[in-house]
């Protein structure tokens, strides 16, 4: 199954072949449109002169230069300085804990609970973001340790349109946006 989160063939191709790009897209998916967040890793790789992203390179990159890469127009995020720091912290954690191999976060897990714990321990990944990424790995990348759906919470349910884990094309993206609008309206009504 091909990734369609950036809704751009070239950017989605990077997400398909580069698991670090996919994880960074998830990290950046806040306070900007989903497509922009998931297109940013491909643009970052291009700005670095690479086909894929490397955790060792990002972790060791000069922080000011990384901020400049994030800030260059069009900026990679609404908050380029903050997000450049978060990406660098994520890369540093991957280097320290997994020798820079992002797939080691999920390749040898024996349970969804452990996968959720590992993701939640990464910088920038709270419980909800970790659950959504567990669901994304399970639904679109074939990473399905025992209990992954339960670990992903409601995001792991089959045949729902709740998060990026459920975006396969423009139609499913529209359904996810509709669900999110309903949740916002319900939250606002409950206040």
C-alpha positions as CSV (number, residue, x, y, z in Angstrom):
1,X,0.0,0.0,0.0
2,X,1.4,3.4,-1.0
3,X,1.4,6.3,1.4
4,X,-0.9,9.3,0.4
5,X,-0.4,11.6,3.4
6,X,1.2,14.5,1.7
7,X,-1.2,14.2,-1.2
8,X,1.8,14.8,-3.5
9,X,3.3,11.9,-5.5
10,X,7.0,12.9,-4.9
11,X,6.6,13.7,-1.2
12,X,4.6,10.6,-0.7
13,X,7.2,8.5,-2.4
14,X,9.8,9.8,0.1
15,X,7.5,8.8,3.0
16,X,7.0,5.3,1.3
17,X,10.8,4.6,1.1
18,X,12.0,6.4,4.2
19,X,10.6,5.4,7.6
20,X,12.4,8.3,9.3
21,X,10.6,10.7,7.0
22,X,7.3,9.1,7.9
23,X,8.1,9.5,11.7
24,X,9.2,13.1,11.2
25,X,6.0,13.8,9.3
26,X,4.0,12.5,12.2
27,X,6.1,14.7,14.6
28,X,5.4,17.8,12.5
29,X,1.7,17.0,12.2
30,X,0.4,19.7,14.6
31,X,-0.9,23.2,14.0
32,X,-0.5,22.9,10.2
33,X,-2.5,21.0,7.6
34,X,-1.6,17.3,7.5
35,X,-0.5,17.4,3.9
36,X,2.0,20.2,4.7
37,X,3.4,18.3,7.7
38,X,3.9,15.1,5.7
39,X,5.4,16.9,2.7
40,X,8.0,18.6,4.9
41,X,10.4,15.6,5.2
42,X,10.8,15.4,1.5
43,X,11.5,19.1,1.2
44,X,13.9,18.8,4.2
45,X,15.8,16.0,2.4
46,X,15.9,18.1,-0.8
47,X,17.3,21.0,1.2
48,X,19.9,18.7,2.7
49,X,20.8,17.4,-0.8
50,X,19.7,13.9,0.1
51,X,17.2,11.3,-1.2
52,X,16.4,10.1,2.4
53,X,16.9,11.5,5.9
54,X,19.5,10.2,8.2
55,X,19.1,10.4,12.0
56,X,22.9,10.6,12.6
57,X,23.1,13.6,10.2
58,X,20.1,15.4,11.6
59,X,21.3,14.8,15.2
60,X,24.7,16.2,14.5
61,X,23.6,19.0,12.2
62,X,24.5,22.6,13.3
63,X,21.3,23.7,15.1
64,X,21.3,27.2,13.6
65,X,21.7,25.8,10.1
66,X,18.9,23.4,10.7
67,X,16.6,26.2,11.8
68,X,17.6,28.1,8.6
69,X,16.7,25.0,6.5
70,X,13.3,24.9,8.3
71,X,12.8,28.7,8.0
72,X,13.7,29.0,4.3
73,X,10.6,30.0,2.3
74,X,8.4,28.2,2.1
75,X,8.9,27.4,5.7
76,X,8.6,23.7,6.6
77,X,6.3,24.5,9.5
78,X,4.4,27.3,11.1
79,X,7.0,27.2,13.9
80,X,10.3,26.5,12.1
81,X,12.7,27.1,15.0
82,X,10.7,25.0,17.5
83,X,10.1,22.2,15.0
84,X,13.7,22.1,13.9
85,X,14.7,21.6,17.5
86,X,12.1,18.9,17.9
87,X,13.3,17.1,14.8
88,X,16.9,17.3,16.0
89,X,15.9,16.0,19.5
90,X,14.0,13.1,17.9
91,X,17.0,12.2,15.7
92,X,19.3,12.4,18.7
93,X,17.1,10.0,20.6
94,X,17.0,7.6,17.7
95,X,20.8,7.7,17.5
96,X,21.2,7.2,21.3
97,X,18.6,4.5,21.7
98,X,18.5,2.7,18.3
99,X,21.8,3.6,16.7
100,X,19.9,5.8,14.3
101,X,17.8,3.0,12.8
102,X,14.2,4.2,13.1
103,X,12.8,0.8,12.1
104,X,14.4,-0.6,15.3
105,X,11.7,1.2,17.2
106,X,9.1,-1.3,15.8
107,X,10.9,-4.2,14.1
108,X,11.4,-6.4,17.2
109,X,8.5,-5.5,19.4
110,X,6.4,-8.3,20.6
111,X,3.3,-6.4,21.6
112,X,1.4,-3.3,20.7
113,X,1.8,-2.1,24.3
114,X,5.6,-2.2,23.9
115,X,5.4,-0.4,20.5
116,X,3.2,2.3,22.1
117,X,5.7,2.6,25.0
118,X,8.6,3.0,22.7
119,X,6.9,5.6,20.5
120,X,5.6,7.5,23.5
121,X,9.2,7.7,24.9
122,X,10.4,9.6,21.8
123,X,10.7,13.4,22.0
124,X,7.6,15.1,20.7
125,X,5.4,12.0,20.9
126,X,2.7,12.1,23.6
127,X,0.1,9.3,24.1
128,X,-2.2,10.4,21.3
129,X,0.5,11.0,18.7
130,X,2.0,7.6,19.6
131,X,-1.4,5.9,19.3
132,X,-2.0,7.4,15.9
133,X,1.5,6.3,14.7
134,X,0.9,2.8,16.0
135,X,-2.4,2.8,14.0
136,X,-0.5,4.1,10.9
137,X,2.1,1.4,11.2
138,X,-0.5,-1.3,11.6
139,X,-2.9,-0.1,9.0
140,X,-0.5,1.0,6.3
141,X,2.9,-0.5,7.0
142,X,2.1,-4.0,8.1
143,X,3.6,-3.5,11.6
144,X,1.1,-5.6,13.6
145,X,2.4,-7.0,16.8
146,X,-0.1,-8.6,19.1
147,X,-2.5,-6.1,20.6
148,X,-1.5,-3.2,18.3
149,X,-5.2,-2.2,17.7
150,X,-5.8,-2.0,21.4
151,X,-2.6,0.0,22.0
152,X,-3.7,2.4,19.3
153,X,-7.0,3.0,21.0
154,X,-9.9,4.2,18.8
155,X,-7.3,5.0,16.1
156,X,-6.7,1.3,15.6
157,X,-10.3,0.4,14.8
158,X,-11.0,-1.0,11.4
159,X,-13.1,0.9,8.9
160,X,-13.0,4.3,10.6
161,X,-11.8,7.7,9.5
162,X,-10.3,9.3,12.6
163,X,-6.7,10.1,11.8
164,X,-3.8,10.1,9.4
165,X,-3.7,6.3,9.8
166,X,-6.9,6.2,7.8
167,X,-5.9,8.5,5.0
168,X,-5.4,6.5,1.8
169,X,-6.5,9.1,-0.8
170,X,-8.4,12.3,-1.2
171,X,-11.8,10.8,-0.3
172,X,-10.6,9.3,2.9
173,X,-8.8,12.5,3.8
174,X,-12.1,14.3,3.5
175,X,-13.8,11.8,5.8
176,X,-11.0,12.2,8.4
177,X,-11.5,16.0,8.2
178,X,-15.2,15.6,8.6
179,X,-14.7,13.5,11.7
180,X,-12.3,16.0,13.2
181,X,-14.8,18.8,12.6
182,X,-17.5,16.8,14.3
183,X,-15.2,16.2,17.3
184,X,-14.4,19.9,17.6
185,X,-18.0,20.9,17.4
186,X,-18.9,18.3,20.1
187,X,-16.1,19.6,22.3
188,X,-17.2,23.2,21.8
189,X,-20.9,22.3,22.5
190,X,-19.8,20.5,25.7
191,X,-18.0,23.6,27.1
